[in-house]
Amino acid sequence: MLDYTNAEVVLETRDLTKHYGGVHALEGANFKIHKGEHVAIMGDNGAGKSTFVRQITAVEQRTRGDIILNGQPTQFDSPIEAREAGIETVFQNLALADDLDVPSNLFLGREKVKFKLGPFSILDNKAMREATMAGLVKTGVKIPNILNSIQNMSGGQRQCVAIARTAAFHSKLTIMDEPTAALGVQETAQVENIIRTLKEQQEPVILISHNMRQVFDLMDRIVVFRRGRICANLTIDGSIKPEDVVAYITGAKTGEEFPEAM
């Protein structure tokens, strides 16, 4: 297992907190991910995993705390700003347009244009197709016909398109929210191969997953959330077993460095 302690910190959060009125959904999350590192976020339903991601990606605005990207404090006002800064997210619902083809989905909202005529633009479809193919090659995704509409593709192909979208734009960080939850065995294997490819290319990944086998096979570290707080930070080095992770998730154990989560 590689040691990322001295690697460049890509993303850091300090005291990241989100309250919905009197509901404390996320409290004091201190988190780091380094270049090339793959980190799993695990926890029971309602533990704060998705809330944490929504603050990083500016789907919601945090109550307090700091988000530092590549050493610079950031304040994103929208998911578009987070995406432009290099944080690409594959949401559980994929956020794809069924009636559009693969290049149109990859470049939705950031289309390449040849030139603009006042309020009108001429799209550079050739450049978008070439960039799409490059993104698919980078992630190892195989789509027989990229001009086929998304609605005619399998669940696995759709998920692969959503992941390839992150590769097409040279993201600094990829976040995946349960990418294989609704997929079959073969399609899950295809998505996991993409994650391995990102690992080979030293692309950092945050993976939200309930799949213990997947996490232990693909990730370097596990951060466990419980009742809105981080309660464990575990390196997957052979000394940690799935039953240990379950103990942290259920509250039977709490990391010594997280006494406030007890």
N, C-alpha and C positions, 0 to 999 in steps of 0.2 A: 504494500500500500504506500503511495507517495505521500510525502510530508509537505503540506502546503503552507506551513507556518510562516515561511519567509517569502512566499509568493506575493505578488501584487494583490492588494485588496480591491476587488471590483466594486462591491456594494457593502455598505455598513449601515446599520440602523442603531440609533441610540435613544433609549427610553421611548420607543415608538408606541403610541397609545391612541386608542379610539374608543370614545364613549358615545353611545346612542341614548341621550338623555341620562337616565339613571342606570342604564345597562353598560357595564364595563366589558366590552367585547374583546379588547386587546389592552394589555397593561404592561408598560415598561419593557418592551421587547428589544433586547440588545443582540444583534446578529451580524455575522460577517460571512462573506463568501469570497474566495480567492480565485485568481485566474486559473482556469483549467479544472477547478473543483466542481464536483457534482454533489449537491446537498439535498437530502430528502426532508420534507416537513411532514411529520406524522402527528396524529392525535385523533381523538374521538370526534364525532359530529358536534359542532358547536364549540370546539376547543379554541378557535381563533385563527385557524390556518388560512382560510380564504379572506378573512378580514385583514390579516397581515399582508397578503398579496395585493388586496385592493388599495391599501395605503401606499405601497411601493409604486404601483402602476397608476396612481392618481385617479382610479375609478371613484374613490372617495377622498375627502380631505381629512388628514389626521387631526386629532384633538391636540396633541403635542408630540414632541420628539423631533429627531433629526434623521434625515436620509442623506448619506454621503455616497456619491457615485464617482468612482475613479478619483477619490481624494477631494472632490468638490461638493460642498453642501448644496442640495437641490431642493427646489420647491416647484413641483409640477402642478399646473392648474388643470390639466386634462390628460387623459390617456394618450392623446396624440403627442403631447409634449414629451411624455415618458418614452413613447415609441421613437420619436425623433432623436432622443438622447441615447438610444441604443438598447432600451429594455423592451424585448419582444415577449408577448404572452400568448400561450395557447390555452384558451379557456375551455372549460368542460363542454360548453355548447358550441365550440369551434368558431362561431362568429363568421361563417361563410355565407356567401350569397348563392343560393341553389341554382339560379337561372343563368349565372355567369360561368365562363370557362376558367381554367386554371390561371392564366396570366392576369385576367381581369380581377380575380380574387386576390392574387398576390399584390397587385398594385392598386387595390381599391382605396381611394382617398389620397393616393400619392402617385397618380398616373404620370408617366413620362410623356412629354409633349414635344412636337417638332417646332411649333411656333404658336403664338397667340394672336388672335385677331379681335381685339377688344374683349368682349365677354365670352368669345368663342375660342376653342383650342383645337388644334389638330393633333390627335394622339399619335405617338410613335409606337405603333403596335409591334413593329419588327424588333425594336430595342427591348420592349417588355417581354416578348417571346424568348429572346436570347438570354435575358437576365433570369427568366423563369427556368429555362433549361439549365443554366449554371447553378441555380439554387437547388434544383432537383439532383444534379450530379453531386453537388457538395454534400448533400445529406443522404445520398444513395437511394433516393425515392424513385420508384419506377412507375410512371404513369404512361400507358400506351398511347394516349392521344390527349395532349394538353389543351386542345381546343374543344374537348368534350365538356358539357356543362356538369357542374358539381352534382346535380340531382341524379345523374346517371351513374354515379360512382358508388362503390361500396363504402361501408363505414370506415374501414381501414385506409382506403385511398383518401377519403375526406380528411382523416386525422393526419395523414402524411402530408397533404397539401397545406394544412394549417401549420405544421411544423416546418415545412420547407419555406413558408413565408418568412420565418425568422432568419433563415440562412441567406435568403436573397438580399437582405439589407444589412449584412455584416453587423449583427447585433453584438452588443457587449455582454448581454446577459439574456438567457432564455429561461422563462418561467413556464412550467407545464402543470396544469391543474387536472389531475386524474386523466391522463391522456389515453389510457387503455380501459377505462371503467366499463365501456359499453361494447368492447370489441371481443371477437372470438380469438381462439388460440393462435391461428396463423397470422391474423392481423396484428395481434399483440406482439408477436415475434418481430414483425416488420417494424413496428414503432420502436421496439427496444433496440433493434439494429441501428436505427437512426440516432438514438441516444448514445450508443457506443461510438458511432461515427463522430458525433459532436465531441465526445471525450478525446478521441484521437487527435482532433483538431484544436484541443485545448480551449474549447468553448465552455464557459461556466454555465451550469444548469441548476435551477431550483425545481425540484419535483415534489408536488403534493400527491401523495399516494397512500392507499390503505393496503396495497399489495406487498406483503412482507418479503416474499420471495424476490419480487422485482427490485425492491429497495436494496436488499442484501447483494443482489447480483450486479447492480448498476451504479450504486452510489458510493461515495467516500465517507459520508458523514450523515447522521440523523439528528435533526433538531425536533424535539417533542414538545408539543403545545398541550396544555391542560388548563381548562377554565380561563382562557384568555392570556395565560402566562407561559413563557418558556420554562419547562421543568427539567429538561435534560439536553445535553449536547454530547452525542456519542460518536466516536470514531469507529468505523467498521474495520476492525483489525484482527478479527478472529476471537477476540476475548468477549465480544458482545454477541448474545444469542437472541433470536426472536422473542423468547419468553421474557427477556430483560426489557425489551422495548414495550411489550404488553404491560409489564409491571409499571413502567413510567406512565403509560397512557392511562391506566386505570387508577393510578394514585397509590399503588402499593410501594412505589419507590419515588424519590425525588433527588435530583442531582445535588450534591453538597454545595455547589456554587449558586444554587437557586433556592435559598431558604424561604424567600417570599412566596414561592409556588406551593408550599406545603399546606 
